[in-house]
Amino acid sequence: MRAHVAAILESAISGLGDRQAMDLVRQVEDESVDFAIVVALPKELSAVRKFFPDLVRVSHKSSSTRTYYRGTAPTAGGGSHRIVPLP
C-alpha cells in the first residue's frame, strides 16, 4: 500500500512546475512559515502573544539559546496561516 501511495504522489509531483512544487513542499513541511511578525521590544512580543493566544514556545534544536513562538492564524475561508513572531 505504501509503495502504491508513493508512486501516485511521485507521478503527481513530476508534472508540477518549480513554483508549484515549492508550494506543495511548503504545505507539507512542519518548519515552514507563511508570515513572520518582526518585533523589536519585549512589550511588542507580549502584545503579539496576547493577540495570538495559541502561540507555542519553541526552542531551536541546535546549540542556540534562542527561543521563539509559532502558531496559526485563521483565514476568512476557513484555513489558516502559520505565523512566527521574531524578537
HELIX and SHEET records of a PDB file:
HELIX    1   1 ARG A    2  SER A   14  1                                  13    
HELIX    2   2 ASP A   18  VAL A   28  1                                  11    
HELIX    3   3 PRO A   42  PHE A   51  1                                  10    
SHEET    1   A 4 PHE A  35  VAL A  38  0                                        
SHEET    2   A 4 SER A  80  LEU A  86  1                                        
SHEET    3   A 4 THR A  67  PRO A  74 -1                                        
SHEET    4   A 4 VAL A  56  SER A  59 -1                                        
END                                                                             
